[in-house]
Amino acid sequence: MFKSDKYIINIPFLLLCLFTIACSNYSVDNYKEIDSYPSIYPDYTDITIPYNIAPLNFLFTDNIEQYELLVQGEHGSLKIRGKNAVRFRMSSFKNIVERHKNSTLTITVFVKIDNEWIKYKPFAWSVSSYPVDNYLTYRLIEPAYEVWNEIQIAERNVSNFTERIIAANNMADGSCMNCHISNKNIPESSFFHIRHQTGGGTVVYQHGELRKIDTRTENTLSAGVYGSWHPGGRYIAFSTNEIIPEFYSTHDRRMEVYDTSSGLIILDLERNEVFSAPSIDRAAYFETFPEFSADGKTLYFCVTDSLTLPEEYEKLKYSLCAVSFDPESGRIGSKIDTLFDSSLHNKTVSQPRVSPDGKYIMITVFEYGTFPVWHPDARLYLIDTQTSEILKLPEVNNNDKYSNSHHSWSSNSRWFVFASKRDNGMYGKPYFSFIDENGQAHKPFVLPQRNPEFYHYFHKSYNIPELFSKSNKFNALDVERIFKSKAETVKFVGKE
């Protein structure tokens, strides 16, 4: 603030006004207008974005000589020029996006090709006032199961470009690491698995400490596989599975992953006990993918009749079911309700995830099987828990060639992230989509990178993206230490 005898001048406000006026006009005088969007990668045209997202840097896929880009809104504008890559300054991008919460930014692009300027049809960024959770974890892995010599679990701050490694298998004797799952998006409770002949176990972070728990017992089919936290933090529901990966001999399909047997158990973290019930572990059925409801009083899971495999694999179609759960006693109900009936839809369902507000269950739906990653027909659906209505999300599932799977909600239930192979069918990348108050999903956009060419040369898949409200409190050195420690054992206390 500058003061004189007669005037008080607000310098930041004055600079903002000058900046807005300077950017309000195009620098290009003579141009040809085209009624189509510019060809850019990633595709950031006409999307809804959270106000806290990192800059949406992108490339022009045409061979251009120069560009001018103007971002305009009712609270200011921003102009940048360059040769090919659009790279926003962090501060400039954040400034204009945060000023336009609950508003729309219009992006106008001019490009110079063969010494002629072209003006493309403007596209829009609708800026939501609902933020996405700031942190995203994922497993970085080669996109083929016969190769996993280097696996890392990374954490990315989605509001900027900071990434750090929180677990690395080269610090754990080359073991397989997977399934980093949070409890209601908080880093104070999370778990992931280390698969190793002698040093393996489920690594649980809770109450500021890492624990390694061997969930195998003589009375259970396997150690815990797919898991879900109870919102109270005392329990984790796991599937136990005999998993078979097999490769196709035909060129159009790569592989299948299926269970020859499976059931459900619940781990009591306070007592180091596991237990089950006849309703969730039946010899004549395969149960898998457990998921607790937002209030902790219901356990959802996927289930199908046991079949002769692999001969009947294409008949393997799972339904989504539910039983009651009493967190005080740990009692599991006996009545099974069906929310998605595979016989009615002639589809299979996997990976149920409940929104934190309890309003929706997101599921992955495809033709048959249990593991959607290699199924190009895998789509994301929503089930309304109040009306049982099934929403097919055409805005998200607009590509019929490549799979969508592995989804996670933001803590405010207005955003979700999912892994999609829509770029090339091989590499899964994290895409974000906004859910409005009517359950309408908006066009997804890929996780922004500092270098917009990044996805062209980075040859790993982003596996199991999981949103966290805050940064995780452990790192790769902590995981290395817990890997070398002795695992806690658990006691099987039977079925009710």
N, C-alpha and C positions, 0 to 999 in steps of 0.2 A: 504494500500500500504506500503510495507516494502522496505527501501532503504539501500544499502550498497555502498562501494566505486566502486564496479564493476558491481553490478546487481540491477535491479529494478524488484521486484517480485510482481505480482498481486495475492494476497492471495485468493480472491474469485474465480478467474479463476482457480487457482491451485487446490482448494478444489473441484470445479466442475469436473475437469479432473480426480482427484483421485476417486471421487464418481462414475463417469461414468465407469471407468476401473473396480472398485470393483464390480459393478453391471452387468458387461457385460457377466459373466459366471454363469451357473447354479450351485447351491450348491449340487443338487441331481445328483449322479453319475449313479446309476443303476435304470432304470425305464422302464415301458412298455408304449408304445405309443398307444393312442386310437384316431381314426378318428372321433371324435364327440366333441362337446363343453361340458364343465362342466355343471352340473345341478346346476344353481344358482338362487337365488331370492333376489331382483328383477332381471328380465332378462335384463342385460346390455350388451349383446353380439351383436357385429356388429351394432353399433349405431353411429349417428352423434350427437355431443354434442357442446354446446357453451363453449368458453374458460373460461367463468366466472361462471360456474355451481359449486355447492357444491360437495364435494367428493362423488363418486358413491360407497358407502359402500354396501356390499351384503353378503348373506349367501350361504353356500353350503347345498343343500337340501339332499344330500346323507350323510350317517353316516361315516364321515371321522375322522381319528386320527390326521392329521396334514396337512398343506398346505404350499406351497411356490408359490408366485406370482411375476412375473417379468413384469414390464411395460417398453417397449422399444420404442425409436424413434430416429430419426436422430440427435436430440439435447440432448440426455441424456437418462437415464433409472432410474428405481426405483424398489427396491426389498423389499418385506415384507413377513414375515412368521407368522403363527398362528395356532390356533386349529380348528376354524370353521368360525367365522365371520371375513370378510375382512373389516377392518376399517383403512382408510388412515389418516395419519396426515394431518391436514388442509394445513399447509405450504408446505409439500412435494407434495401433490396432486396439489395444485395451481401452484407450481413452474414448474412441468413437463408439465402440461396441457397448461399453458400460453406460454411456450417455443415452443409449437407445434401447434400454430395457422396455419391454412391452411396446416396441415400435419396430419399424421396418427400415432397413437400409437398402438402397438401390445401387447396384454396381453397374456402371457403364464402362464398356471396354472399346477402345480404338486400337487397331493394329495396322502396321504398315507392311504391305506385301507387294513386291515388285514396284516399289517406289510409289505406291498408292495407299492412302489411308482408308480404312474400312471401319464403320461404326456398327457394332453388333447390337442385337436386341438386348436391352438391359435385363438383368436378373436380380433376384431379391434375397436378402438374408433377414428372416424374421427373428428378432432377438427376444428370447424368453427371459422373464424375470426369475424363473426357476433355475438355479444353478445345477449343474451336474456335479456329483462328488468329485473332489479334486484329484483323487488318486486311483490308478488302475493298475492291477497286477495281472500278469499273464505268463504262461510258460512259453519260452522261445525254443522251438524244436524243428528239426528238418521234417518236411511234410511226408515222410514215409517211415513206416514202422520198422523196416529192416535197418534203419540208420538212426541211432540216437546217442552217438558217442559224446555229444556235447549238449547238455540241457541246462537252461538257466530259468529261474523264476525272477522276473524283473518287476520293478515298480516305476510307473511313469506318472509324473505330475501333469495332468491333462490341461492345466491352465498355463503351462509353459512347456519347455522341451526337455526338462530334467528327467533323466532316467537313472536308476541305480539297480544293481543286482542284489537281491536279498537271499538267494540260494543258488548254488552252482554245483553240478554233479562232479566236476573235476576236483572239488574239495571234499567229495564224499565217495571216493573210490569208484567213480564212474557209475554210480547207482542211478536208477530211474527216479525222477521226481515228478509228482503230478498233483492236481486237484487242490490248489490253494483257495480255500473257501472261508468267507467271513461270517460272522454272526451279526446280522442287521447292519452290515457295512462298516462296523467298527473294528479298528485294528487291535483293540484290546482282546478280541477273541477271534482266532483264526486257526486253521489247521491245513496241513498238506501231508502227503505220503512220501516216504523214502522206501523204495523197493530194493532190498539188498539181502543177500543170503544170510549174513551174520549181523549187519549193522542197521537193518531196516526197522521200520515202525512208522506210526502216525505221529508227526510232530505237531504238538498242540501249543499254541501261544495263548496264555491266559494269566491274568493277575500279574502281569509283568515278567512272566517266566516262561521259558521253553521246556516242554516235557516231550519225551519220546515214549510212546506207548505201543506195545505189541498187542494188537487186538485179536490175535489168533488164539484159539483154545482147541482142545481135543473134541469139543462138542459143536464146533462151528465149521462151516464149509471152507472158509478162508479168513484172512484178515479183512478188515473193513475196506471197502472200495469206494463207491459213490456215497457221499455223506451230506448231512444237513444238520446244522446247529438248531437245538431248541432255543427259542429266544431268551429263556431264563438263564442259559449258559451252563446248566448242569449236565445236559445230555447232548449226545450226538447220535443221530440215527445213521446207520450204515447198511449198505447192501453187502452181502457176501456172495462172491461169484466165481464160477469156473469159466474163465474167459478164453475163447479160442479165436485167434486171428488166422484167416486163410486168404490166399491170393487167387485171383481169377487168372485163367489162361487166355481170356479174350482181351482185346485191346481197349474195349470201351468201358470196362469196369476194372477197378484196381484191386480192391480187397473188401472183405467183410469181417466184422468183429461181432461175435455173438456169445451168448452164455449157454452152456450145456446143463447148468444147474445154478440156482440162485435163491436167496432168501434175505430176510432183513433181521438185523439185531439193533439194539440200542445200548450205547456205552454210557454208563454212569461215571462221570469224571470224579465225583466226590468219593465213591466207594471202589473205584477200579473194578467194576463189575459189568458184564454184558448180559442182556436178557432178551427174550423174544416172546412171541405168542403164536398160537395156531393160526390166527387170522393173517399174519404177515410172514409166515414161514411154513408153507404147505408143500408136501412132497409132490403133489400132482400139478403144481404151478411154479412158474418162475416169477419171483417178485424182485424188483430192483428200483433204483432211483427214488429213495425216500426224500420227503420234503415236509418239514413242519409248517403248520399254518402260522400266521402272524401273531395270533394270541396263544399259540402253543398247545391248543386243546384238540388239534386234529393232526393226524399223520397221513399225508398223501403218498401214494406210491404207484408204480407201474407194474402190471401183472398180466401174464398170459398163460394159457395151458401149456404144460410141458409137451414137447414134440420130439420126434426122432431127428437128430441133427447130425450132419448138415443136410440130409436128404429133404427135409421139410422146411428148410430155412425160409423160403418165400411165403410160407404160411404163418410165419411168426409175427403176430400182430398183438401189441400190448394195449391194454386199456388203462385209463387213469382212475384209481379208486381211492377211498379214504376210510380210515377208522378213527375212533375217538382215542384221546390220550389224556391221562390225568397226571400232570407234572408233580403233584404232591406225593402220590403213591407210586408213580411209574406204571400204572395199570393201563394196558392196551385193550381197546374195545374188541368185541367179537362180531359186531354188525359191520358189514362191508358195503359201502355205497359206491356207485359208479358214476363218475362225472363225464368221462369220455369213453363211450362204448365202441371198441374196435369193430365189432360185428355190424354195427349200424353205419359206421363211417367207412368201413373197409380200408382203414388206415391203421398205422401203429403210432404210438406216442411215447416220448421219452423226455427226460430232463425237465421235469416240472420245477418252476421257481415262483414263489409267492411274492407279490409286491409287498413292501413294508407296511403299507396301509391296509393290507388284507383284502383289497378290492378285486384283484386279479390273480390268476395263475397263468404264467406264460409256459407254453409247452412247445416241443418240437414234434412236428407231424410229418410222416413220410409213408411210403408204400408198405414196407415190411422191415422187420429186424428191430434191433435195439440200439445200434450205434450209428448216429446220423451223419457223421463227418464225411463219409465216403458216398453218401447218397445225394446226388444232385437235386433230387426232388424234395429235400428236407426244407420245411417251411415253419415259420413261427406263428402260433395262434395264441389268442387270449381266451381264457374262460372267466366270465364274470361270476364271482362267488355268490352274489346275491340272487341273480336271475338264472344262472347256469347257461347263459347265452354264450355261444362260441363265436369269436370274432377272428376273421381270417387275415386281417392286416395286409390288404393288397398293396399299400404304399411301401411296405417293407419287403414283401415277397414278389417284387415286380420283375425278377429275373428267374426264368424257368430252367436255367441250365446248371446253376451252382448252388451248393447247400448253404443254409443259414442254420446255425446251431450255437450251443454254449453261450447262453444269455445270462445277464446279471442286471438287477435293478439298481438304480440310484436310491439313496436313502429317503428322498422326498417322493418317490413313486412316480415321478414325472419324466424320467429318462431311463432308458435301458441301453446296454451295450451288448453286442452279439458278435460272434465270429462268422465271417462270410467269405466264401471263395469266389465271389462274383467277378473278380477281376480276371482270373485265368483258370479257375477250377482246381488249382494246386495249392496255393498259399492262402491260409486263412488270415484275415485282417480284422481288427476291431472296428465296428461301425456303431454309431450312436443314433438313436431315434427318440423323438419327443412324443409323449402320450398326453393328449389334452384331457379336459374334464369329462369328455364324452367317450373316452376310450379310443379315440381316433389317433392312429400312429402317423407320424410325419416322415417325409423322405429321409432316409438315413444318409449319414456322411461318415467318411473314414477318419480315423484318428489323425489329426494334423501332424506334420513333421517339419522340422526346421528347414531341411532341404527337400523341396517338393519332388526331386528325383529319387528320394530314398527308397520307395517301394519298387523301383525298377531294378535295383541292385542288391537289396536285402533279401536273401533266400532262406528265410525261416518263417514258420507259421506262428501266429499269435494264438496260442491255445488256451482255452478256458479263461477269457477275460473276466475279471472280478473287480467291481467298484468298491472303494473304501473312502470313508469321509475324512480320514486323516492318514498320515504316513505310518507305515508299519514300524514297530519299535525294535525289530531285530534286523540283523544283516547276515551276510554269507559267512562271516567268521563265527557268529553265534551258532549257525546251523552246522558248521564244521565241528564245533565243540560238542554239540548234542548228538551228532552222528557217531562220534567216537565213544560216547557214554553208553552205559547199559540201559536197555529199554525196560520200562516198567511192564509188568505182566498184569493180566486181568483174569478174573474168575467168572466162569459161566454159571449163572444161577438159575438157568432153566427157562421153560416156557410156562406161562400161566395156564 
